[in-house]
Amino acid sequence: MRLKSVQLARRPLVLAACGAPWVRVGAQQPLQVVYPAPESGLDRRFDDMVDLLRMALTRTEARHGPFHLRPHAEFMSQARQVLELERG
């Protein structure tokens, strides 16, 4: 049974070493969450989605740590968003 608990204890370290962004090991900076920017300051089409994202992050903050939610610095079309995600 001890071997299984050691394996489970190491799992977050392995995931963190692999670059898994959702894994928290020790005291870290807040998770930086960047969502697509609106087309203009008057664009409110996706406010409900951002509110839902904020609510989910707030409700899981005790387990997964603090977060900082912000829009991207510039608007990108959906095609460009996909391209940027593919580039990494």
HUQUI-V307895 format. One record per run of one state. SS is the DSSP state (a for helix, b for strand, c for the rest). FROM is the first residue (numbers start at 1). TO is the last residue. If there is no record, write none. Layout:
ss=SS from=FROM to=TO
ss=SS from=FROM to=TO
//
This chain:
ss=c from=1 to=1
ss=a from=2 to=17
ss=c from=18 to=30
ss=b from=31 to=35
ss=c from=36 to=46
ss=a from=47 to=59
ss=c from=60 to=60
ss=a from=61 to=64
ss=c from=65 to=66
ss=b from=67 to=71
ss=c from=72 to=77
ss=a from=78 to=87
ss=c from=88 to=88
//
